[in-house]
Amino acid sequence: MPVAPSRGRLRPLGLDEVRITGGFWARRRHVNATATLDHCRDWMERVGWTGNFTAAVEGRLHRDRRGREFADSDVYKLLEAMAWERTHRGDPALEEAIAAAQEPDGYLNTAFGRPGQQSRYSDLEWGHELYCYGHLIQAGVAQARARGEGELAKTARRAADHVCATFGRGGVERVCGHPVIETALVELARLTGEQRYLDQAALFVDRRGHGTLADGEFGRAYHQDDLPVREARVLRGHAVRALYLAAGAVDVAVETGDDDLLAAVVRQWEATVARRTYLTGGMGSHHRDESFGDDFVLPPDRAYAETCAGVASVQLSWRLLLATGEPRFADLAERTLYNVVATCPAEDGRAFFYANTLHRRSRGTAPATDAESPRAESSLRAPWFAVSCCPTNVSRTLAALPAYLATTDDGGLQLHQYADAEISTGGIGLRIRTGYPSDGRVTVRIERSPGHPWTLSLRVPAWADGETARLVGPDGASRAVAPGTATVTRTFRPGDEIRLELPVAPRWIAPDPRIDAVRGTVAVQRGPLVYCAESVDLPDGHEADAIRVDTSDAPRNGPDGTVVAPGELIAPPARSWPYRPLDRTPSPVAARTGIVLVPYHSWANRGPATMRVWLPTTDPR
């Protein structure tokens, strides 16, 4: 399993205990395994990132190295994904090349430390050396857990020993500009039982926020080096960095029993979700520094909402769920999985979104299929980027996704995410059948059960608030259940069925009025899915900005997973000046029509299009 805490409210299940067998996530995992993994490896070979390790061994790095300073990390994330995806054969030759490039003292990086390069740890703000170690260690842990310790796991452990020797007490008392080493060291400590890895992770968390990094153009908050973790009130700065640091702090807090540190991260999560998170679950509204904006600064057309931030948010929510058992953390993980993680890859798994805008004003052009995209913001998914952290991050997430579905505790088993699946753990065997998220019915059949009472818990998502969700027990009795957790406790018998019925009808969603950028608009959500309008579904060449929806009537289900919203298309007159005195004269209506909306995760799969999630209304107020 990707995370294996030694304590906490809930215990995660391993990939050998949960199998996704069909439906939404099975399709995406199949594409990941059969297309995306090889696509990523082929591109890394083409642009020279995997070849950097051979160049290191042969002494050619000073002239032949390719990629940004953090390119090593993406190779490691790919290997982690291959380890979790058991149907993939992995890449033993690449693992051997990485091991051969490691220095005798455990140092391993292709951008620093050799003749013609900057010296080791000479640029902790931007060099990403410890960040690269973090992903190497996570890949090694994945290999050890999924397939047994091999060359990659041994290489990772030597690197971790080097980190502890170099950055331990009395050594280099600084931190990396990009967190991730913290989560990796804790997971290695969990795998090996070695206390020094946990101690080093705790040191890195406690050092953060004391100004050990140089102040740069984005300020110390960019690196979360402005305030100690325990004192911060909200996540701020570079979104991916902030989320990875928070995840590492949760890991340290859980393993050391530090309730104050855990409470600090929960406080930051709560404030961030309440004031700095998009409807999709995306985080980060600044393009220039890939960072969180101030409270309620969530412009849809300038949403950065980096895919990696979505992955990091899922990792943080999962850790908080395991630590506390509170379903609100699974709610955000679900929202982010369906509307950020699932949005990134194209249907064929060979092109990706880096940033995830909520409003595309121009149709744009398709990126080249045979070249790296130089920009994170693209009108269509790109096959590769000069900075390609997102494709490999999504790939490792999808490969490990079954481990995010369910947990256990001393009282029974908990279901947090819904998919066709089979679960077998501790004498309990379940078979889950559902059309979720299109269909709100989730049927759990007991295949095997111990001969004593235990509790089956099912998450009732927060999005079901205000509607009626129902739980039908093995005896056929039905009861209404509120958002949170629905439970059934009994001595189950093989063949017993429990059914959760969730209300997945489309509904209007209104924004907090403090979000200036979308005041006066509405969005549509159906179950956990956010919907959007695309110009390819509009008549007569209209663009998405011509839409006005009529909220006096409810949106309704359309064919093939679409939603149809009542509304109209306007034809605003051309003006020489874009301002005028206030009056109540409505814009001319070009056509009254049903506005076809599609799941946001599917947008831009049909070619260049304008798109918007937040829709202006016909209400003149």
C-alpha positions as CSV (number, residue, x, y, z in Angstrom):
1,M,0.0,0.0,0.0
2,P,1.2,3.5,-0.7
3,V,0.8,4.6,3.0
4,A,1.0,2.2,5.9
5,P,0.8,4.1,9.2
6,S,1.6,2.2,12.4
7,R,-1.2,3.9,14.3
8,G,-4.3,6.0,13.6
9,R,-8.0,5.7,13.6
10,L,-8.2,3.5,10.4
11,R,-5.9,1.0,8.8
12,P,-5.5,1.1,4.9
13,L,-5.8,-2.1,2.8
14,G,-3.1,-3.2,0.4
15,L,-3.3,-3.7,-3.3
16,D,-3.4,-7.4,-2.7
17,E,-6.7,-6.9,-0.7
18,V,-8.6,-4.7,-3.1
19,R,-9.3,-5.2,-6.8
20,I,-11.2,-2.7,-9.0
21,T,-13.1,-4.9,-11.5
22,G,-15.1,-2.5,-13.6
23,G,-16.6,0.9,-14.2
24,F,-15.2,4.4,-14.3
25,W,-11.9,3.8,-12.5
26,A,-11.3,0.4,-14.0
27,R,-11.4,1.9,-17.5
28,R,-8.9,4.6,-16.5
29,R,-6.6,2.2,-14.8
30,H,-6.6,-0.1,-17.8
31,V,-5.6,2.9,-20.1
32,N,-2.9,3.8,-17.5
33,A,-1.5,0.3,-17.5
34,T,-1.6,-0.4,-21.2
35,A,-0.9,3.1,-22.7
36,T,0.3,5.8,-20.3
37,L,3.1,4.0,-18.6
38,D,4.8,3.1,-21.9
39,H,4.0,6.5,-23.3
40,C,5.8,8.2,-20.4
41,R,8.8,5.9,-20.6
42,D,9.1,6.4,-24.4
43,W,9.0,10.2,-24.0
44,M,11.6,10.1,-21.3
45,E,13.9,8.1,-23.5
46,R,13.2,10.5,-26.4
47,V,14.0,13.7,-24.4
48,G,17.0,12.1,-22.7
49,W,15.9,12.0,-19.1
50,T,16.5,8.3,-18.6
51,G,19.7,8.6,-20.5
52,N,21.1,11.0,-17.8
53,F,21.9,8.1,-15.6
54,T,24.0,6.3,-18.2
55,A,25.7,9.6,-19.0
56,A,26.5,9.9,-15.3
57,V,28.3,6.5,-15.3
58,E,30.1,7.4,-18.5
59,G,31.2,10.8,-17.3
60,R,29.2,12.7,-20.0
61,L,26.8,14.7,-17.8
62,H,28.6,18.0,-18.1
63,R,27.8,18.1,-21.8
64,D,25.0,15.6,-22.4
65,R,22.5,16.0,-19.5
66,R,18.9,16.7,-20.6
67,G,15.9,18.1,-18.8
68,R,15.3,20.4,-15.9
69,E,17.1,20.0,-12.6
70,F,14.2,17.8,-11.2
71,A,14.0,15.5,-14.2
72,D,15.3,12.6,-12.1
73,S,12.2,12.7,-10.0
74,D,9.9,12.0,-12.9
75,V,11.9,8.9,-13.8
76,Y,11.4,7.7,-10.2
77,K,7.6,8.4,-10.3
78,L,7.3,6.3,-13.4
79,L,9.1,3.5,-11.7
80,E,6.8,3.8,-8.7
81,A,3.8,3.6,-11.0
82,M,5.3,0.5,-12.6
83,A,5.8,-1.1,-9.2
84,W,2.2,-0.5,-8.1
85,E,0.8,-1.7,-11.5
86,R,1.5,-5.4,-11.1
87,T,0.5,-6.2,-14.7
88,H,3.5,-4.1,-15.9
89,R,6.9,-5.8,-16.1
90,G,8.8,-2.7,-14.8
91,D,12.2,-1.7,-16.2
92,P,15.1,-3.6,-14.6
93,A,17.6,-2.1,-17.0
94,L,16.7,1.4,-16.0
95,E,16.9,0.4,-12.3
96,E,20.4,-0.9,-12.9
97,A,21.4,2.3,-14.6
98,I,20.1,4.3,-11.7
99,A,22.0,2.2,-9.2
100,A,25.2,2.4,-11.2
101,A,25.0,6.2,-11.2
102,Q,24.9,6.3,-7.3
103,E,28.0,7.6,-5.6
104,P,29.7,5.4,-3.0
105,D,28.3,7.5,-0.2
106,G,24.8,7.2,-1.4
107,Y,24.5,10.6,-3.2
108,L,22.5,10.3,-6.4
109,N,21.6,13.2,-8.7
110,T,22.3,13.9,-12.3
111,A,22.1,17.7,-12.1
112,F,24.7,18.4,-9.4
113,G,27.9,17.1,-7.9
114,R,30.0,16.1,-10.9
115,P,32.7,17.8,-12.9
116,G,31.3,20.8,-14.8
117,Q,28.2,20.9,-12.5
118,Q,27.3,22.9,-9.4
119,S,28.4,21.3,-6.2
120,R,26.2,19.2,-4.1
121,Y,23.4,21.1,-2.1
122,S,24.6,24.4,-3.4
123,D,21.1,25.4,-4.4
124,L,18.7,24.0,-1.8
125,E,16.1,26.6,-2.8
126,W,15.7,25.4,-6.4
127,G,18.0,22.4,-6.9
128,H,15.4,19.8,-5.9
129,E,18.1,17.3,-4.8
130,L,16.2,16.2,-1.7
131,Y,12.9,16.3,-3.6
132,C,14.4,13.8,-6.1
133,Y,15.5,11.6,-3.2
134,G,11.9,11.7,-2.0
135,H,10.5,10.3,-5.2
136,L,13.4,7.8,-5.4
137,I,12.6,6.5,-1.9
138,Q,8.9,6.3,-2.6
139,A,9.6,4.3,-5.7
140,G,11.8,2.0,-3.6
141,V,9.1,1.5,-1.0
142,A,6.6,0.7,-3.7
143,Q,8.9,-1.9,-5.2
144,A,9.5,-3.5,-1.8
145,R,5.8,-3.6,-0.9
146,A,4.6,-4.7,-4.3
147,R,7.3,-7.1,-5.5
148,G,9.9,-7.5,-2.7
149,E,13.1,-5.6,-2.3
150,G,15.0,-5.2,-5.6
151,E,17.8,-3.0,-6.9
152,L,15.6,0.1,-6.8
153,A,14.7,-0.4,-3.1
154,K,18.4,-0.9,-2.2
155,T,19.4,2.2,-4.1
156,A,16.7,4.2,-2.3
157,R,17.8,3.0,1.1
158,R,21.4,4.0,0.4
159,A,20.2,7.4,-0.6
160,A,18.1,7.8,2.6
161,D,21.2,6.8,4.7
162,H,23.1,9.5,2.9
163,V,20.4,12.1,3.7
164,C,20.4,11.2,7.3
165,A,24.2,11.4,7.5
166,T,24.3,14.8,5.7
167,F,21.2,16.6,7.1
168,G,20.9,15.0,10.6
169,R,21.7,16.9,13.8
170,G,25.0,18.6,13.5
171,G,25.0,18.4,9.8
172,V,23.5,20.7,7.2
173,E,20.6,22.1,9.2
174,R,18.5,23.3,6.3
175,V,15.5,22.0,4.2
176,C,14.7,21.5,0.5
177,G,12.9,24.2,-1.4
178,H,10.4,21.5,-2.5
179,P,9.0,19.2,0.2
180,V,8.4,15.5,-0.5
181,I,11.4,13.9,1.3
182,E,9.4,14.1,4.5
183,T,6.7,11.7,3.4
184,A,9.2,9.4,1.8
185,L,11.4,9.1,4.9
186,V,8.4,8.3,7.1
187,E,7.2,5.6,4.7
188,L,10.7,4.1,4.6
189,A,10.7,4.1,8.4
190,R,7.4,2.3,8.3
191,L,8.7,-0.3,5.9
192,T,12.1,-0.9,7.6
193,G,11.4,-0.1,11.2
194,E,14.5,2.2,11.2
195,Q,13.9,5.1,13.6
196,R,16.5,7.3,12.1
197,Y,14.4,7.8,9.0
198,L,11.4,9.0,11.0
199,D,13.7,11.2,13.1
200,Q,15.1,12.9,10.0
201,A,11.6,13.5,8.6
202,A,10.6,15.1,11.9
203,L,13.7,17.3,11.7
204,F,12.8,18.5,8.2
205,V,9.3,19.4,9.3
206,D,10.4,21.3,12.4
207,R,13.1,23.2,10.5
208,R,10.6,24.5,8.0
209,G,9.5,28.1,8.5
210,H,12.7,29.3,10.2
211,G,14.2,31.1,7.2
212,T,16.8,28.5,6.3
213,L,16.1,29.2,2.6
214,A,17.1,32.4,0.9
215,D,14.3,34.9,0.4
216,G,13.4,35.1,-3.3
217,E,11.2,36.9,-5.7
218,F,8.1,35.1,-4.5
219,G,8.8,35.5,-0.8
220,R,9.4,33.0,1.9
221,A,5.8,31.8,1.8
222,Y,6.4,30.3,-1.6
223,H,8.6,27.6,0.1
224,Q,6.5,27.6,3.3
225,D,9.6,28.9,5.0
226,D,7.8,32.0,6.4
227,L,6.1,30.3,9.4
228,P,6.7,27.1,11.3
229,V,4.3,24.3,10.4
230,R,2.7,24.4,13.8
231,E,1.9,28.2,13.6
232,A,0.5,28.4,10.1
233,R,-3.3,28.9,9.8
234,V,-3.8,28.1,6.1
235,L,-1.9,26.5,3.2
236,R,-0.1,29.1,1.3
237,G,2.7,29.6,-1.3
238,H,3.4,27.1,-4.1
239,A,0.4,24.7,-3.9
240,V,2.2,21.4,-4.6
241,R,5.0,22.2,-2.1
242,A,2.4,23.2,0.6
243,L,0.4,20.1,0.2
244,Y,3.3,17.7,0.2
245,L,4.7,19.4,3.3
246,A,1.3,19.1,5.0
247,A,1.2,15.4,4.1
248,G,4.7,14.9,5.5
249,A,3.7,16.7,8.7
250,V,0.7,14.4,9.1
251,D,2.9,11.3,8.7
252,V,5.3,12.6,11.3
253,A,2.5,13.5,13.7
254,V,0.9,10.1,13.4
255,E,4.1,8.1,13.9
256,T,5.3,10.3,16.9
257,G,1.9,10.7,18.5
258,D,2.1,14.5,18.1
259,D,-1.5,15.6,18.4
260,D,-0.7,19.3,18.3
261,L,1.1,18.9,14.9
262,L,-1.8,16.9,13.5
263,A,-4.3,19.5,14.8
264,A,-2.3,22.3,13.1
265,V,-2.5,20.5,9.7
266,V,-6.2,19.9,10.2
267,R,-6.7,23.6,10.9
268,Q,-4.8,24.5,7.7
269,W,-6.8,22.0,5.6
270,E,-10.1,23.4,7.0
271,A,-9.2,27.0,6.1
272,T,-7.9,26.1,2.7
273,V,-11.0,24.1,1.8
274,A,-13.3,26.8,3.0
275,R,-11.6,29.7,1.2
276,R,-8.9,28.6,-1.3
277,T,-10.3,25.6,-3.2
278,Y,-12.1,25.5,-6.5
279,L,-15.4,23.7,-7.0
280,T,-13.5,20.9,-8.8
281,G,-11.2,20.4,-5.7
282,G,-8.4,22.1,-7.6
283,M,-6.0,24.2,-5.6
284,G,-3.7,27.1,-6.7
285,S,-5.0,30.2,-8.5
286,H,-1.7,31.9,-9.5
287,H,0.1,31.1,-12.7
288,R,3.2,33.1,-12.1
289,D,4.3,31.2,-9.0
290,E,1.9,28.2,-9.1
291,S,0.6,29.2,-5.7
292,F,-2.5,29.6,-3.6
293,G,-4.1,33.1,-3.9
294,D,-5.5,35.0,-1.0
295,D,-8.8,33.9,0.5
296,F,-11.6,33.7,-2.1
297,V,-9.3,34.6,-5.0
298,L,-10.5,31.8,-7.3
299,P,-10.9,33.2,-10.8
300,P,-12.1,30.4,-13.1
301,D,-10.3,31.7,-16.3
302,R,-7.0,32.0,-14.4
303,A,-7.3,28.8,-12.4
304,Y,-3.9,27.1,-12.4
305,A,-5.2,24.2,-10.3
306,E,-2.1,22.1,-11.2
307,T,-2.7,18.4,-11.6
308,C,0.1,17.7,-9.2
309,A,-1.6,19.8,-6.6
310,G,-4.7,17.6,-7.1
311,V,-2.6,14.5,-6.5
312,A,-1.0,16.0,-3.5
313,S,-4.4,17.1,-2.1
314,V,-5.6,13.5,-2.4
315,Q,-2.5,12.3,-0.6
316,L,-3.1,14.8,2.2
317,S,-6.8,14.0,2.5
318,W,-6.1,10.3,2.6
319,R,-3.6,10.7,5.4
320,L,-6.0,12.8,7.4
321,L,-8.8,10.3,6.9
322,L,-6.6,7.5,8.2
323,A,-5.6,9.5,11.2
324,T,-9.0,10.8,12.2
325,G,-11.6,8.5,10.5
326,E,-13.6,11.6,9.5
327,P,-15.5,11.2,6.2
328,R,-15.1,14.9,5.2
329,F,-11.5,14.1,4.1
330,A,-12.7,11.3,1.8
331,D,-15.3,13.8,0.4
332,L,-12.5,16.1,-0.8
333,A,-10.5,13.2,-2.1
334,E,-13.4,12.0,-4.2
335,R,-14.1,15.5,-5.6
336,T,-10.5,15.9,-6.5
337,L,-10.1,12.4,-8.0
338,Y,-13.1,12.8,-10.3
339,N,-12.6,16.5,-11.4
340,V,-8.8,17.0,-11.3
341,V,-7.0,13.7,-11.5
342,A,-9.4,12.2,-14.0
343,T,-9.4,15.4,-16.1
344,C,-5.6,15.3,-16.7
345,P,-5.2,12.4,-19.1
346,A,-6.9,12.2,-22.5
347,E,-9.1,9.3,-23.2
348,D,-6.3,7.4,-24.9
349,G,-3.9,8.1,-22.0
350,R,-1.3,9.7,-24.2
351,A,-1.9,13.5,-23.6
352,F,-2.3,15.5,-20.4
353,F,-3.4,18.7,-18.8
354,Y,-0.8,20.3,-16.5
355,A,-3.1,23.2,-15.4
356,N,-6.9,22.8,-15.1
357,T,-8.7,26.0,-16.0
358,L,-12.4,26.3,-15.3
359,H,-13.0,28.7,-18.2
360,R,-11.5,28.7,-21.6
361,R,-12.2,31.9,-23.6
362,S,-10.7,31.0,-26.9
363,R,-10.6,27.7,-28.8
364,G,-6.8,27.7,-29.1
365,T,-4.8,25.2,-31.1
366,A,-3.7,21.6,-30.6
367,P,-0.1,21.2,-29.4
368,A,2.4,19.4,-31.5
369,T,2.3,15.7,-31.1
370,D,6.0,15.2,-31.6
371,A,7.5,18.0,-29.4
372,E,7.5,19.0,-25.7
373,S,4.9,21.7,-24.9
374,P,6.8,24.6,-23.4
375,R,3.7,25.9,-21.5
376,A,1.7,24.4,-18.7
377,E,-1.4,26.2,-19.9
378,S,-2.6,24.6,-23.2
379,S,-5.9,24.7,-25.0
380,L,-5.8,20.9,-25.4
381,R,-3.9,18.2,-23.6
382,A,-0.3,17.9,-24.6
383,P,1.6,14.6,-25.1
384,W,4.6,15.9,-23.0
385,F,5.9,19.0,-21.3
386,A,9.3,20.5,-20.7
387,V,8.2,20.1,-17.1
388,S,6.3,16.8,-17.0
389,C,5.7,16.1,-13.4
390,C,1.9,15.7,-13.9
391,P,1.7,12.7,-16.2
392,T,3.9,10.5,-14.0
393,N,2.1,11.8,-10.9
394,V,-1.3,10.8,-12.2
395,S,0.1,7.5,-13.5
396,R,1.3,6.5,-10.0
397,T,-2.0,7.6,-8.5
398,L,-4.1,5.5,-10.8
399,A,-1.8,2.5,-10.4
400,A,-2.3,2.6,-6.6
401,L,-5.9,3.7,-6.6
402,P,-7.4,0.5,-5.2
403,A,-5.6,1.2,-2.0
404,Y,-7.8,4.3,-1.5
405,L,-11.1,2.6,-1.5
406,A,-11.4,1.0,1.9
407,T,-10.0,0.7,5.4
408,T,-10.5,-1.5,8.5
409,D,-10.4,-1.0,12.2
410,D,-11.0,-3.2,15.2
411,G,-14.8,-3.0,14.6
412,G,-15.1,-3.7,11.0
413,L,-14.6,-2.4,7.4
414,Q,-15.2,1.1,5.9
415,L,-15.9,2.0,2.3
416,H,-14.8,5.5,1.3
417,Q,-14.7,5.5,-2.5
418,Y,-17.2,3.6,-4.7
419,A,-16.3,1.4,-7.7
420,D,-17.0,-2.1,-8.9
421,A,-14.5,-4.0,-6.7
422,E,-13.7,-7.1,-4.8
423,I,-12.3,-6.8,-1.2
424,S,-10.7,-9.6,0.8
425,T,-9.2,-8.9,4.2
426,G,-9.2,-10.4,7.7
427,G,-11.9,-13.0,7.1
428,I,-14.1,-10.6,5.3
429,G,-14.9,-10.8,1.6
430,L,-17.0,-8.2,-0.2
431,R,-18.2,-7.8,-3.8
432,I,-19.2,-4.3,-4.7
433,R,-21.3,-3.5,-7.8
434,T,-22.2,0.0,-8.9
435,G,-22.5,2.3,-11.9
436,Y,-21.2,5.2,-9.8
437,P,-20.8,8.1,-10.4
438,S,-23.4,8.0,-13.1
439,D,-25.7,5.8,-11.0
440,G,-26.0,6.4,-7.3
441,R,-26.8,2.8,-6.4
442,V,-24.0,0.9,-4.6
443,T,-24.6,-2.8,-3.8
444,V,-22.3,-4.6,-1.4
445,R,-22.6,-8.4,-1.3
446,I,-21.1,-10.3,1.6
447,E,-19.0,-13.2,0.1
448,R,-17.2,-14.2,3.3
449,S,-17.7,-13.2,6.9
450,P,-16.4,-14.2,10.4
451,G,-18.9,-15.8,12.7
452,H,-19.3,-12.7,15.0
453,P,-20.8,-9.2,14.6
454,W,-18.9,-6.5,12.8
455,T,-19.7,-3.2,11.3
456,L,-19.8,-2.3,7.7
457,S,-19.5,1.5,7.2
458,L,-20.3,3.4,4.0
459,R,-19.6,7.0,3.4
460,V,-22.5,9.2,2.5
461,P,-21.0,12.0,0.5
462,A,-21.4,15.6,1.6
463,W,-22.7,16.5,-1.8
464,A,-25.9,14.6,-0.9
465,D,-26.8,17.2,1.7
466,G,-30.4,18.4,1.2
467,E,-31.4,15.3,-0.6
468,T,-32.5,11.9,0.6
469,A,-30.0,9.1,0.6
470,R,-31.1,5.7,1.7
471,L,-29.5,2.6,3.1
472,V,-31.2,-0.8,2.6
473,G,-30.1,-3.5,4.9
474,P,-29.9,-7.3,4.4
475,D,-33.4,-7.7,5.8
476,G,-34.8,-5.3,3.2
477,A,-35.5,-2.5,5.7
478,S,-34.8,0.9,4.2
479,R,-33.8,4.1,6.2
480,A,-32.8,7.6,5.3
481,V,-29.1,8.4,6.0
482,A,-27.5,11.8,6.3
483,P,-24.1,12.8,4.9
484,G,-21.3,11.3,6.9
485,T,-21.2,7.6,7.6
486,A,-24.0,5.0,7.4
487,T,-23.4,1.7,9.3
488,V,-24.8,-1.8,9.5
489,T,-23.7,-3.9,12.4
490,R,-24.6,-7.6,12.6
491,T,-23.3,-11.1,12.1
492,F,-23.3,-11.1,8.4
493,R,-23.8,-14.3,6.3
494,P,-22.5,-15.0,2.8
495,G,-25.1,-13.7,0.4
496,D,-26.2,-10.8,2.5
497,E,-26.6,-7.6,0.5
498,I,-26.5,-3.9,1.7
499,R,-27.5,-1.2,-0.7
500,L,-26.7,2.5,-0.6
501,E,-28.9,4.7,-2.8
502,L,-27.4,8.1,-3.4
503,P,-29.3,11.0,-5.1
504,V,-27.2,11.8,-8.2
505,A,-29.7,14.1,-9.9
506,P,-28.1,17.3,-11.4
507,R,-28.4,20.4,-9.3
508,W,-27.5,24.1,-9.4
509,I,-24.5,25.1,-7.3
510,A,-24.0,28.8,-6.2
511,P,-20.7,30.2,-5.2
512,D,-19.8,32.1,-2.0
513,P,-20.5,35.7,-2.8
514,R,-17.0,36.6,-1.6
515,I,-15.6,34.9,-4.7
516,D,-15.8,38.0,-6.8
517,A,-14.8,36.3,-10.0
518,V,-17.9,34.2,-10.2
519,R,-20.5,36.2,-8.3
520,G,-23.8,36.0,-10.1
521,T,-23.1,32.7,-11.9
522,V,-24.0,29.1,-11.1
523,A,-22.5,25.7,-11.9
524,V,-24.0,22.3,-12.3
525,Q,-22.9,19.2,-10.3
526,R,-24.3,15.7,-10.5
527,G,-23.1,13.4,-7.7
528,P,-19.4,14.1,-7.4
529,L,-19.0,15.3,-11.0
530,V,-18.7,18.9,-11.9
531,Y,-20.2,19.8,-15.3
532,C,-19.2,22.3,-18.0
533,A,-20.4,23.8,-21.2
534,E,-18.3,23.3,-24.4
535,S,-18.7,25.2,-27.6
536,V,-18.7,22.0,-29.6
537,D,-22.2,21.4,-28.2
538,L,-23.6,24.8,-29.1
539,P,-25.4,25.6,-32.4
540,D,-24.4,28.1,-35.1
541,G,-20.8,28.6,-34.0
542,H,-21.7,30.1,-30.7
543,E,-19.0,30.2,-28.0
544,A,-19.4,29.3,-24.4
545,D,-19.5,32.9,-23.3
546,A,-22.9,33.3,-25.1
547,I,-24.6,31.1,-22.5
548,R,-27.2,32.2,-20.0
549,V,-29.0,29.6,-17.9
550,D,-32.4,29.9,-16.3
551,T,-32.2,28.7,-12.7
552,S,-36.0,28.9,-12.2
553,D,-36.1,25.3,-13.6
554,A,-33.8,22.4,-12.6
555,P,-31.2,20.9,-14.9
556,R,-32.1,17.4,-16.1
557,N,-30.3,14.3,-17.2
558,G,-29.5,14.1,-20.9
559,P,-28.2,11.2,-23.1
560,D,-24.8,9.6,-22.6
561,G,-24.0,11.1,-19.2
562,T,-24.8,14.7,-20.3
563,V,-26.9,17.2,-18.4
564,V,-29.3,19.6,-20.1
565,A,-29.7,23.0,-18.5
566,P,-32.6,25.4,-19.5
567,G,-31.2,28.6,-20.9
568,E,-30.5,30.8,-23.9
569,L,-27.8,32.0,-26.1
570,I,-27.3,35.8,-26.3
571,A,-26.0,38.0,-29.1
572,P,-24.5,41.0,-27.4
573,P,-24.1,44.1,-29.7
574,A,-20.7,45.2,-30.7
575,R,-19.5,48.4,-28.9
576,S,-16.6,50.7,-29.3
577,W,-16.3,51.0,-25.5
578,P,-17.0,48.0,-23.2
579,Y,-18.8,50.0,-20.5
580,R,-22.2,51.7,-20.4
581,P,-24.6,53.3,-17.9
582,L,-26.5,50.7,-15.8
583,D,-29.9,49.8,-17.2
584,R,-32.1,46.7,-17.1
585,T,-32.2,46.2,-20.9
586,P,-31.3,42.5,-21.5
587,S,-28.9,41.5,-24.2
588,P,-30.6,40.3,-27.4
589,V,-31.4,36.6,-27.3
590,A,-30.1,34.6,-30.3
591,A,-31.9,31.4,-29.3
592,R,-33.7,29.8,-26.4
593,T,-32.4,26.3,-26.0
594,G,-31.4,23.5,-23.7
595,I,-27.7,23.9,-22.9
596,V,-25.9,20.6,-23.1
597,L,-23.3,20.2,-20.3
598,V,-20.7,17.4,-20.1
599,P,-18.6,16.1,-17.2
600,Y,-15.7,18.5,-16.7
601,H,-13.2,15.6,-16.7
602,S,-14.2,14.9,-20.3
603,W,-13.8,18.4,-21.8
604,A,-11.4,19.0,-24.7
605,N,-11.5,15.4,-25.9
606,R,-13.3,16.5,-29.0
607,G,-10.9,19.1,-30.3
608,P,-10.4,22.8,-29.6
609,A,-13.3,24.4,-27.8
610,T,-14.3,27.2,-25.5
611,M,-15.5,26.0,-22.2
612,R,-16.9,27.3,-18.9
613,V,-17.9,25.7,-15.6
614,W,-19.5,28.8,-14.0
615,L,-22.5,30.0,-16.1
616,P,-24.1,33.4,-16.1
617,T,-27.9,33.4,-15.4
618,T,-30.9,35.0,-17.1
619,D,-31.8,36.6,-13.8
620,P,-31.2,40.4,-14.3
621,R,-30.3,40.7,-10.6
